[in-house]
Amino acid sequence: MSDSEGEDYLFKVVIIGDSAVGKSNLLSRYARNEFNMNSKATIGVEFQTQSIDIDGREIKAQIWDTAGQERFRAVTSAYYRGAVGALIVYDITRRTTFNSVSRWLEELNTHSDTTVAKMLVGNKSDLNNIRDVSVEEGKTLAEENGLFFMETSALDSTNVKIAFDMVIREIYVTVSRKVLKSDSHKGGLSLNRVSLIDDGSKKSPNKYSCCSR
């Protein structure tokens, strides 16, 4: 398998969070501009590939979606391997899904040592009338963990493209800063990942973006 002539980067991004927070619909809205009101729980792992143009370069993101149920946790290590971006999703109408964010972050940090861009996503902003988690709570949690933050609605597409594009752009900026100095970075590209030179730096905990409806 070889990269296409115009493709400069291929990034693996994972979507994580409890079951039924809307992970699959966020991905289908971003990749195909589709929303399935009767979407069933994801079984195992699925992924979509999406291309965007950044600074005249073709950037491909392979976005992985997996089941949030505990019984599918056996896929964990393979799912996270090589991920350089992650969206941690909760449902703004279900506080239990927000309370699970810390566990998902811990799992992400345990299984992926290359993740460079992380965004906390409060999904279902169209259901603001039955909101159970405030924008401020999401914003505060993101600040505490050095995450970007955004509220989205897969149903009406609010902020969905912005959220995914922001993560992909942050990956591009970070990877470019770390590896463009050497042509050897081309050897790190594969179907699932891009190898990073880890300098141990951490993103500032204040770096977040808050967008509500």
C-alpha positions, 0 to 999 in steps of 0.5 A, a space after each residue: 500500500 502506498 500513499 497517493 502522490 498528493 497526500 502529505 499526512 495520514 492521521 488516526 483520530 479516535 472518538 471515545 465516550 459512553 454508549 449513546 452519546 452520539 459518537 457514530 452520528 458525529 462521525 457520519 455527520 462529519 464524513 457524509 453529512 448524514 444523521 440517523 435518528 434510529 442509529 443502533 449501538 456500534 458493534 466493535 470498530 468502524 472508521 471513516 477517512 476524511 480529507 481536508 486541505 491545510 496550507 495547500 497540503 492534503 491531510 487525511 484523517 482516519 477517524 475511528 469509532 468504537 462501541 462505548 459498552 464495557 463488553 467491547 473493551 477487549 478492542 482497547 489497545 488496538 483501537 488506541 494504537 497510533 492515535 494522534 488525536 481524540 474526541 472525548 464525547 459526552 451527552 449534555 443531557 446525561 450527567 453520568 456520561 460527563 462523569 465518565 470523561 475522566 475514566 475515558 481520559 485515563 484510558 486514552 492516556 494509558 493506551 496511547 502515548 502519541 496523542 497530540 490533540 484532544 477535544 472534549 465534546 458536549 454533544 446534543 446541544 439541540 436538546 438545550 431545554 433538557 440540559 443536565 451539564 452546563 457549558 461552564 462545567 464542560 469548559 472548566 473540565 477542559 481547562 483542567 485537563 488541557 483539552 479543547 472544548 466545544 458543544 456540538 449537535 450531530 442532529 442539526 450539525 452545529 459545530 461538528 465540522 469545526 470540532 473535527 477540523 480543529 483537532 486535525 489542524 492541531 495535529 498538523 501543527 504539532 506534527 509539522 513542528 516536530 518532524 518537518 525538520 527531517 525528511 525521515 518523517 515520511 517513513 513514519 506514515 502508515 495506514 493507521 498512524 504517523 510517528 512523532 518525535 516526542 519532546 515531552 512537551 505538554 500543551 498549555 492547560 489554558 488552550 481550549 475553545 468553547 462554542 455553545 449553540 
